[in-house]
Amino acid sequence: MRDQIVAEAAPAKLNLALHVTGRRADGYHLLDSLVGFAAFGDRVELSPGPLSLAIAGPFAAGLEDGEDNLCLRAARLAGGRAAITLDKRLPVASGVGGGSADAAAVLRGLARMGHPLPPAPERLGADVPVCLLSAPARMQGVGEVLTPLPALPRLPVVLVNPGIALPTPQVFAGLAATDNAPLPPIPRLADRAALIGWLAATRNDLEQPALALRPVIGEVLAALRGQGAGFARMSGSGATCLGLFDRAARAATAANALKQHGWWAVATELAPPLPPG
């Protein structure tokens, strides 16, 4: 029955600022990041039945549906049984937390079906806890320390990926330093000027090593600025970049222009928190 289907959004996670502040003895890097979410992403549907996964959508071909898929791992961690359908709309391995967002959506969906959220969801990946929240947050530690923040202004944002996957371990391996300063204090970022002004004093410490591996990222950032973005930065470990715009119409025009380079681009906005399930 259709009314037995549970649908969950899996919005793109945006590291608006990302400082690498240390490294643990086990090799995991310590982060300090302002995370927001886009009003665009993947979508997950669950229905009662034996555990299974079907993948559709424009980026389905780039994703494995085997036992190591994060959606299936999330369901097993929660002890849930469901037929899962993933509409894969975000590029794979692109720095916007797609796999983690999908896993978090499965966990939220299973919770609505009566399966409690499992402890320590970071076992699935460092971004899963913040994707479970899917709301603005300061993310620290290896991703497990979250401080919820007030809603960010709903600014138009353009996401652009030049069609390349960028393995996260290679980006971290290229860091010049791992003991960088943390984020400055985060005030209430109530409007565009406040957000962009605060972001100007921050960094993505992974941007330079990613640029060294994939110089096209610099072309993407320059193109976003050339299209009128008031702020542009790579998200996460890349290669997706984001640009903040002043008007939705300008963002849409920019996305269409950037597609002419053969890049994936979408105009969306910084999203409000997901409603409770």
DAHU-V496266 format. One record per helix or strand of 3 or more residues. SS is the DSSP state (H for helix, E for strand). FROM is the first residue (numbers start at 1). LEN is the number of residues. If there is no record, write none. Layout:
ss->{SS & SS}
from->{FROM & FROM}
len->{LEN & LEN}
//
This chain:
ss->{H & E & E & E & H & H & E & H & H & H & E & E & E & H & H & H & H & E & E & H & E}
from->{2 & 6 & 29 & 52 & 60 & 70 & 82 & 98 & 121 & 128 & 137 & 145 & 156 & 168 & 192 & 207 & 216 & 231 & 241 & 248 & 264}
len->{3 & 18 & 20 & 5 & 3 & 9 & 6 & 15 & 4 & 6 & 5 & 4 & 6 & 6 & 8 & 7 & 11 & 4 & 5 & 12 & 7}
//
